[in-house]
């Protein structure tokens, strides 16, 4: 729905309940391949981990308690990673409250692309490093220092970029460039943390890395998005947290950025000084292919006919959901629903988002996991129509005191049904990626397929936001067929929005007939 309450499939925003498929494939040709593909959001973590030699002096199995410090460190790093993701997700709601156009919202949506494009520079992060300092710390420490300093500097400029609300509106171009760099740094940190997670923990405990990823990013996104929007809202703070009303919230975006910038600097300094990388993995064992060889391998995979067909499917499959996912929440804010209330609706969804992948994985473990993908598609398309009705219904239930409780119950139920269909499709596509990836090059294969899947969720959302203004019919209230001099005097017709959702139903037939041959092509 909105950036605050919908899991972005095109990026690594909001990773609650992300389901990780981790396979330890031991082939006859060593080394063994540890292959991990992670969530909807977008990131991937993989490493070639040779099996530890079976010698009499080999270290025995270690329990989780023996590596509790490493687990807690990973958890903290993933929490920090979720902060910039949550902040970037909150900005569209702030822009909407400042009457930003949907064309400007579409331009800002490019901010979420770095996590879908990080395949372009991930081989560089993986291959270039200072061996003495540590393979992962060589990128993690500088990146987090830059992030911290960048947040502190941004805290001095963000109020100016958002506008003063007195004739000077937000500078969307500057905000987009700024937060794009912000997310680029976060994506680079993600590559380093994902790689370090697989070597920081022992082989028997490496499965806890995905748990740290899911829990940490969920917590970080919650702090950077839900908690921030609540504390930034004057109405929420006056109603629930104050005895004396004030014109502003408890914190501002500037305050929030400065605080977390300082936290980044302190945490990074402690990691640089106190945490050493695992010396039991020698550099020769952890070495990967060169940058050129990695890109050549990617290109050879992309040229395969089955991969090209699948990429065509997955790059276009989410077109039908783009308007519902990208526009609905912004429309609700436009109709007067407080953005902090929408953000808080994400809280009861967290347990559902954790449980859903576990349940759905039982139905995607068979020989044709994409069947679940196609069964969920028509339900998600119909939910798009339900969201359009919700937008139409919202101004009709609003009263002076806000919105009734039953309205928020309907929104919450709609969002819950949306999450069920979303995770059914997501878990199915991840299971399919894991099943068809060649074990000998599984890391590169999974990285490619996951990146294409994430990109297939980003570009339709950007296009949908861009088309809202041209497809919207506006009439002056009380003066039909006349142009409005002020956007606030216009009443938006939802006819174009309904027509858009109806067109989506026609796409379903195409995808269902294309998808079944795709499974056959891969499996043969």
Buried (B, 14 or more C-beta within 10 A) or exposed (E): BBBBBBBBBBBBBBBBBBBBBBBBEEEEEEEBBBBBBBBBBBBBBBBBBBEBEEEEEEEEEEEBEEBEEBBEBBBBBBBBBBBBBBBBBBBBBBBBBBBBBBBBBBBBBBBBBBBBBBBEBBBBBBBEBEEEBBBBBBBBBBBBBBBBEBBBBBBEBBEEBBBEEEEEBBBBEEBBBBBBBBBBBBBBBBBBBBBBBBBBBBBEBBBBBBBBBBBBBBBBBBBBBBBBBBBBBBEBBBEEEEEEEEEEBBBBBBBBBBBBBBBBBEBBBEBBEEBEBBEEBEEEBBEBBEBEEBBEBBEEBEEBEBBEBBBBBBBBBBBBBBBBBBBBBBBBBBBEBBBBBBBBBBEEBBEBBBEBBEEBBEBBEEEBBBBBBBBBBBBBBBBBBBBBBBBBEBEEEBEEEEBEEEBBEBBBEBBBBBBBBBBBBBBBBBBBBBBBBEBEBBBBBBBBBBBBBBBBBBBBBBBBBBBBBEBBEEBBEEEEEEEBEEEEEBEBEBEBBBEBBEEBBEBBEEBBEBBBEBBEBBEE
